[in-house]
Amino acid sequence: CKATPAPCGTGQTCNDPNTAANKLHDFTCTCDSDNSIKKVDGPATCTKDECTGKPCGTGQDCKDPNTSPGSTGDYTCTCTGTSIVVTGGPATCTNDECKATPAPCGTGQTCNDPNTAANKLHDFTCTCDNDNSIKKVDGPATCTKDECTAKPCGTGQDCKDPNTSPGSTSDYTCTCTGTSIVVTGGPATCTNDECKATPA
């Protein structure tokens, strides 16, 4: 056991039960990581899989690329179903899809991710701010805001909203029925004094 180089590998203990000069090849190499693994007259094949102790949290996959006893802290924890990987310790497996850039929902919508676990993807919901009954999972909702619904034009006027997206406001038009009098963003003044016509 006192030979140079040492007859056992790193992470092993050597024991020579008989040191008499004529007693050779009877030494034993025992793995420090598991003393049930040993070999007589040569180095034992020792392994130390750090993942055995389950150092990663729930919902994570552990992998030890080098299981030799001298290799420590090189195991990786990967959030299941994602590319989130940490070496030598547990990963933080959260993924709030609503915080993505660019924002996953459109203008005038609220995003909600009910499960921010890293492996829970495509479960966020986009809800229209102007009508919370309109929503969509895993993508922007189709929100509309027709300003004519509130009847902003007066009696005898036709209302038309050319852009019903929630971010588009005050672009509706009020047209005096049967005339060419049109006002954008408010009611028109619909008077027609035929005595003021030209020519008289």
Disulfide bonds with the S-S distance in Angstrom:
Cys1-Cys14 1.91
Cys8-Cys29 1.80
Cys31-Cys46 1.80
Cys51-Cys62 1.97
Cys56-Cys77 1.79
Cys79-Cys93 1.83
Cys98-Cys111 2.00
Cys105-Cys126 1.82
Cys128-Cys143 1.79
Cys148-Cys159 1.99
Cys153-Cys174 1.76
Cys176-Cys190 1.74
